[in-house]
Amino acid sequence: MKTIKILSACLLLLPLASCTQMQYKGDAVTEQKVEALLSKMTLEEKIGQMNQISSYGNIEDMSGLIKKGEIGSILNEVDPVRVNALQRVAVEESRLGIPLLMARDVIHGFKTIFPIPLGQAASFDPQVAEDGARIAAIEASSVGVRWTFAPMIDISRDPRWGRIAESCGEDTYLSSVMGAAMVKGFQGDSLNSPTSIAACAKHFVGYGASEGGRDYNSTFISERSLRNVYFPPFEAAAKAGVATFMTSFNDNDGVPSTGNNFILREVLRNEWGFDGLVVTDWNSAREMIAHGIVADDKEAAAQAVNAGVDMEMVSYTFVKYLPEQIKAGKVKEAVIDEAVRNILRVKFRLGLFDNPYVDEKRPSVMYDESHLAAAKRAAEESAILLKNDKEVLPLKENIRSIAIIGPMADAPHDQLGTWIFDGEKSHTKTPLTAAREMYGNKLQIIYEQGLAYSRDKNTAGISKAVSAAQRADVVVAFVGEESILSGEAHCLADLNLQGAQSELIAALAKIGKPLITVVMAGRQLTIGKEAEASDAVLYSFHPGTMGGPAIVDLLFGKSVPSGKTPVTFLKTVGQVPLYYAHNNSGRPASSHFKPLDQVPLEASQTSEGSSSSYMDVGVAPLYPFGYGLSYTTFKFGKPQLSSKELSGKDVLTVTFDLENTGKYEGTEVAQLYVQDKVASVTRPVKELKRFTRVTLKPGEKKNVSFELPISELAFWNLDKVKTVEPGDFGLWVGPDSQTGEEVFFKVVD
Ligand code: NOJ
C-alpha cells in the first residue's frame, strides 16, 4: 500500500491555528523563572502546588494550608474580596509567595449566559464561540477567576447523555473549529492580560462515548477511532494554545483516563508537545479505586502522577500520600518536578506573579450592553428552522393577535441551560417578556402556560391553552426541557417531550390555526410527532439570557434563521447512535424500507431489505446533520475543482456559485464533505472538511471558494500511520450533510 506520510502534524489543522501560534515552546525567560522557583521548593511545597481544593468556610479555614504551601489552586471562589484575601495569604504569608490559581466552571457565560455550547455549535460560526468565550472571560476575570474548565470538546453521538448539551455535537471537524475558537476567546491575545482566563480542553478523552449514554460509564474506543474521531478536537485546542487539559471520568477499554499513560504522556506530551497543566476531573484520582484499578488513595496518587497528571482536583490523595510514595520509590521526584514545572509555567503565563490580585473597585462589567447584544446574536444564529410549511414564518404583519403557549415561553431559569453557576434568572429575557415589550402595543398577546413546567403531567391547563389559541390568529407553542434535564449526571433513556407536552401540541394542532412550535432543550429530542403536527418548528436549544428577544426577532422576521443541526436528529431513541459520518457496512442501508405492517404474516425468511437498517423506523434520521432552513432559499452551483489530480502536498481549491433565490436576505452555511472511496480501512461515508457562512441579498449570487490542503485527508490507517492514501475521493458542497452533487478527484503519489 502506497501512502503519503504527513511530515508535520501542523499541516493537519492549518485553518485552525498555524504552528507559530503554539505557545508550547515556552519562552526562555519563563523557563528560567520556573527553574529558579522550583529549585527553592521543598518536596512538600511542590506537592502542595499539585493540590486543588474547592473553596470552603471562612478565609481562616483555608489559610493554614495556604500558608504551608499546601494548595496550588482553589475552585469555586467568585467573591473578589475573598479571592484577594486568599491570594494575600498565598503571596504574603507563604514561604515562597506562589500565587493561587482561581478556577471556576465558566461554560457558556459567567453572568451573561450564551446559548449552551451545543446551541453555539449550531451557529457554525466560530466567531459566536470566540465572542461568547471572550465575554465570559471578561466577566469572570473581573471577580478574580483566572481559569475555566471549558471548552468541552467531547465528540457526542448519544443524546441520552446529558452532557451532550455542553459539547459541540457529533462532528470532529466542527468540534475542532468551535473548540479552538473558544480557547481563543477565553485566553484572548495573551494569557497575561488581566481579562484573560486559562482555558481547559476537557474531558480527555472519549467521555462522550459512555456506554448506553449513561454518564461516567465505560467507553470502548479503538485507538484508530481515538485518533481519527476523538483526538482531533483536543489536538486543535492544543495547537490553539490551550493552557490546560482535564482528564475524563471514563475508563476506555479498561484504563481510566486519570491513570492513562498512553493518552497523557505518549500522545499529549510526546506527540503534541503540550507543556501546560493537566488536572484530574473532580475526585477522579480517587475514583480509580471504584474503577478497580488501584486499591487505595495511596496507589491512586501514584498511578495518576505517573500517568501524567499534574494537579489533582479535590481528592487530596496527592498531598496526603505522594511524600510516602516517593520515599517508597513508587514515584520519582523527577516526575513531581515535571508536574510542578507545568503548573508554575501556567501561573507565570497568566502573569499571576506580577498581578496576583483582582481590582475590587473595578466598575462592574456584568451584563454590559455589548455583552447582551453578543448573546442575542449568538442565540439568533443558534436557532435552527426545522420546518416551515406554507411559509408560515416569518409572522405576517397583518396578524392582530398571537397566542403564546407552553411551559418554556416564560421560563427564565430553564432557558439558561445547564452549567450556569453564576447566571441569574432575574436577568433573563424570555420570549413572553420580549414579545410583550416589542409587540405589546401592536398586537394582542394572549398567554397561557398550558403546563407549569416541561415535566408537568397535569393536563388541567390544556383546555385553557386551547381556548387562548382559538382566540388568536397564530399560535406559538414553547416546549422542550427544563435545564435540569440535561448536563452532568442528567441522562435520559426517553427522548420524547417530557410530561404532557405532546398532548398539549396535539390539542393545539387540532384547532387548525397556524401552529409554530419552538423547542428549547439541552439535546436533540425525538420530536417527529410534534413536528408533523406543527406548521413550523424552530429549535433553539437552551438559548441563554437573551433567548427571548432573539426568538421573537426570528419569529417576526427581523432576523432570519441560519442555524444548522450540529447533531443528527433521531426519529426514535432506538436509533442511537446515529451520526452522519458512519462507516459503511458491507450491506449499506438505503433510506427506503418496507414498513413493518407491510411484512406479510408468516413471511418466509428472506433477506428482505437485507441491509443494515431497522424494520420499524429504517435508518434515515428525522433531520440530518448540518440541516436547517431559512426564510429565503439558496441554490448551490456545481462545485468546480482546481484540479482533478493532486498530491499530498497540494491544496485543492473548490469553488461554487451560491445564489439567494428567495425573498429575504439570509445566511447559508455552505458545507464541504469528502469521502475517501477506497482505503486500507473502512472510512466514513462523508466527513465535514470545511464550512462557511455566506450572507446574500435576494437575487444575489456569490462565487464562494474553499481551500482544502490534501494533507487534511490524512487518517490513521491500517499501518497505524497518519497518512493520506492515494486513490479516488468524492466531494460534495451543499446546505447539509445529505444534499449536493458529488464530484470526484484523485490523490496521486
Ligand atoms: C466535574 C465535571 O465533569 C467537570 O466538567 C467540571 O469542570 C468539574 N466537575 C469541576 O466542577
Residues whose N, C-alpha, C, O or C-beta is under 5 A from the ligand:
A	BS01	NOJ	D105 F149 D281 W282
